[in-house]
Amino acid sequence: MTQLTLDQHVLVEKARRFTWEHLVSLENTVTQQGGIEPEQARTLMRLGQESKLFATNIDSKYGGVGLSTFENVLIQEQLGVTKDVLIRRATGNIYECLMLGTAAQQERYLFPALKGKRWCSLAVSELEAGSDAASIKTCATKSDQGWVLNGRKAYISDAEYSDYFIVAAKTAPELGAKGISLFLVDKNVPGFSLGKSFNMMGFIGTSHNELIFNQIHVEEDSLLGEMNQGFKILCQTLGRARLAKVAARGLGKCVRLLDLMTEHAKQRHQFGKPIVETGNIRYILADCAIEIRVARALLWETARRMDKGESCREEISMLKVFVTELLGRVADHAVQIFGASGCHDGHLIESFYRDARLFRIIDGTSEIHRNIIANSLIKQGAPIIVDV
Ligand SMILES: Cc1cc2nc3c(=O)[nH]c(=O)nc-3n(C[C@H](O)[C@H](O)[C@H](O)COP(=O)(O)OP(=O)(O)OC[C@H]3O[C@@H](n4cnc5c(N)ncnc54)[C@H](O)[C@@H]3O)c2cc1C
């Protein structure tokens, strides 16, 4: 890591030690018991706060750690080597759009989140509106005291654990994507309930639920950001999160899997010799190593450019596609190299394999991100591939 300053080396080392000491040690609990106990979650949160690895993406002026985008991806790669629920609990999973809130909203939602007292989920998707998020049906209508929300959300991560939600709702249905606003909705508000729980194939330990809003009355000040700007706010603030939580953490998982399969291939003997001596396995390991280095180069370049104020929309999409598809290939190779020993339930390899598949769907599918890249290429031509 010759391109890092001494402080950045120290940061990486801190995140690496923290992950291996406090998170990796809980992996078996997650894979074999389906999650961690509330007390363990509280401990992880406290440890994350003490190590300044909690709320790293939130500006220090609000009470977050305030790492740069580049520093954040450095630590997220280290954290990413383990199970996602452990990372969530230790780092806070706090959405950057909360910094756009009014003083009262920050007091009620952002600051308690920074203290680990209130947890938040982002609720955009619905059963009939996934990739086409602009077609959501949940709506918010103006009332004398504020707003009335009606509708249903689906697949919302951590809904059972969260205390409040950032909810995307139509405030001007005729305007499509330009008629969506964001609302801060407390879980205990009358008319709100958790609906169906989706038992996902991966991300064990994190719930995924339907949210039901039945004539929910929320205050005027529940509107986050400007009216009808919800889609824009999400596009502007989710890029950094995508880079950190999906690309950097996904890369961390690739590194971990490559380490695990290399070690296994060295130890496992068949036909009187270690399987790592077979040509095919050597080439698989080498190809994974090459692709990991390529992905990291684009990740670091993109993060540094974002710190200089560039939006890097296309690069974020490129990374979303490249890293998540790389993770799929690496996880598939890992299953093959481990053979039956990695295929049974409760084994880390099969658990990572199932997680890996979800990475291509969450936070915008590969196809949607390819559309973003292609649209830009068609409009701008070469700049998106040669502008370094
Ligand atoms: C584990 C998990 C956690 C999630 N957590 C959350 C959460 O916390 N909050 C939240 O709001 N949502 C969440 N989601 C939902 C997620 O955002 C959606 O799954 C995602 O946006 C894709 O939508 P969809 O699943 O409805 O697929 P669809 O939109 O139905 O797409 C199905 C297929 O069609 C393809 N497709 C669709 N349109 C096009 C097009 N124009 N061009 C090419 N291909 C296309 C897609 O790429 C995909 O392959 C979560 C999903 C999962 C799996």
The ligand as a Gaussian input file, in Angstrom:
#p B3LYP/6-31G(d) Opt

LIG

0 1
 C      -31.191000      -8.493000       0.633000
 C      -31.951000      -7.313000       0.135000
 C      -32.023000      -6.181000       0.926000
 C      -32.760000      -5.075000       0.494000
 N      -32.875000      -3.976000       1.316000
 C      -33.616000      -2.919000       0.913000
 C      -33.776000      -1.780000       1.775000
 O      -33.249000      -1.729000       2.894000
 N      -34.526000      -0.743000       1.332000
 C      -35.123000      -0.756000       0.101000
 O      -35.780000       0.224000      -0.235000
 N      -35.002000      -1.825000      -0.727000
 C      -34.267000      -2.902000      -0.351000
 N      -34.129000      -3.994000      -1.181000
 C      -34.787000      -4.001000      -2.482000
 C      -33.809000      -3.718000      -3.610000
 O      -33.523000      -2.350000      -3.649000
 C      -34.439000      -4.229000      -4.919000
 O      -34.429000      -5.636000      -4.826000
 C      -33.691000      -3.784000      -6.163000
 O      -33.842000      -2.404000      -6.369000
 C      -34.196000      -4.517000      -7.414000
 O      -35.579000      -4.486000      -7.502000
 P      -36.410000      -5.852000      -7.643000
 O      -35.824000      -6.842000      -6.720000
 O      -37.839000      -5.530000      -7.486000
 O      -36.122000      -6.366000      -9.113000
 P      -36.843000      -5.873000     -10.448000
 O      -36.786000      -4.397000     -10.528000
 O      -38.157000      -6.535000     -10.568000
 O      -35.866000      -6.457000     -11.543000
 C      -35.886000      -7.832000     -11.910000
 C      -34.832000      -8.044000     -12.975000
 O      -35.121000      -7.224000     -14.116000
 C      -34.007000      -6.413000     -14.419000
 N      -34.443000      -5.114000     -14.920000
 C      -35.429000      -4.318000     -14.437000
 N      -35.516000      -3.196000     -15.142000
 C      -34.554000      -3.254000     -16.087000
 C      -34.118000      -2.377000     -17.119000
 N      -34.697000      -1.192000     -17.318000
 N      -33.080000      -2.770000     -17.887000
 C      -32.474000      -3.970000     -17.700000
 N      -32.849000      -4.838000     -16.743000
 C      -33.869000      -4.486000     -15.945000
 C      -33.279000      -6.249000     -13.092000
 O      -31.929000      -5.875000     -13.284000
 C      -33.444000      -7.632000     -12.498000
 O      -32.481000      -8.488000     -13.025000
 C      -33.402000      -5.103000      -0.773000
 C      -33.299000      -6.248000      -1.578000
 C      -32.584000      -7.341000      -1.133000
 C      -32.497000      -8.553000      -2.009000

